[in-house]
Amino acid sequence: AQKITQTQPGMFVQEKEAVTLDCTYDTSDQSYGLFWYKQPSSGEMIFLIYQGSYDEQNATEGRYSLNFQKARKSANLVISASQLGDSAMYFCAMREYTGNQFYFGTGTSLTVIP
Amino acid sequence: GAGVSQSPSNKVTEKGKDVELRCDPISGHTALYWYRQSLGQGLEFLIYFQGNSAPDKSGLPSDRFSAERTGGSVSTLTIQRTQQEDSAVYLCASSPRQGRQGNQPQHFGDGTRLSIL
């Protein structure tokens, strides 16, 4: 089974609107961390936001917030007030405390329309 | 401060040749990861180093792939007898040692784009 599932291969959003990128995960561990990365067309991977499994509050970093629903095993990324520079691939990742690996999803390509 | 540095940025070689890819992690980062990203795909885990511990090689796709990390710092990924399916971007990432929450993100290099002719 896939550890991380991103079901939206491509998304479009109007500039200045909010957009939600979906991520579900699969783990039997109680301790784990969830991460979102942005990969622009230039190729670098940029860390955006982190959510720990024990965190009771949803993580926020500027225009990024993470809608964490532990019982549903989902960790959706919400980008508010989209900007043209937000056009990129977005990857959801998980690290289980008991392991070494970061598991990545297949990514969602976001296009912001002016 | 300096980020993760990878070299070369691009490498074109003929099928059957050996290649070496280099990664210089952020100073003080004890964890180092290698990933492979094929065109339009997600990241495929290859190998993980943590300090002086034995590496986690569970992601290496074949015995043609190997990696070492000297002195707990610089790492080299070697691909022997390259095949066309080895063509991809090879990404290196480093992070500080993970605490209980495992909340340390990885910091990525710009990658090496490998093309096998």
Boltz contact constraints between the chains, C-beta under 6 A:
constraints:
  - contact:
      token1: [A, 33]
      token2: [B, 102]
      max_distance: 6.0
  - contact:
      token1: [A, 33]
      token2: [B, 103]
      max_distance: 6.0
  - contact:
      token1: [A, 35]
      token2: [B, 105]
      max_distance: 6.0
  - contact:
      token1: [A, 43]
      token2: [B, 111]
      max_distance: 6.0
  - contact:
      token1: [A, 44]
      token2: [B, 110]
      max_distance: 6.0
  - contact:
      token1: [A, 45]
      token2: [B, 108]
      max_distance: 6.0
  - contact:
      token1: [A, 47]
      token2: [B, 105]
      max_distance: 6.0
  - contact:
      token1: [A, 50]
      token2: [B, 103]
      max_distance: 6.0
  - contact:
      token1: [A, 52]
      token2: [B, 101]
      max_distance: 6.0
  - contact:
      token1: [A, 52]
      token2: [B, 103]
      max_distance: 6.0
  - contact:
      token1: [A, 95]
      token2: [B, 102]
      max_distance: 6.0
  - contact:
      token1: [A, 97]
      token2: [B, 102]
      max_distance: 6.0
  - contact:
      token1: [A, 100]
      token2: [B, 48]
      max_distance: 6.0
  - contact:
      token1: [A, 100]
      token2: [B, 56]
      max_distance: 6.0
  - contact:
      token1: [A, 101]
      token2: [B, 45]
      max_distance: 6.0
  - contact:
      token1: [A, 104]
      token2: [B, 42]
      max_distance: 6.0
  - contact:
      token1: [A, 104]
      token2: [B, 43]
      max_distance: 6.0
  - contact:
      token1: [A, 106]
      token2: [B, 42]
      max_distance: 6.0
  - contact:
      token1: [A, 107]
      token2: [B, 42]
      max_distance: 6.0
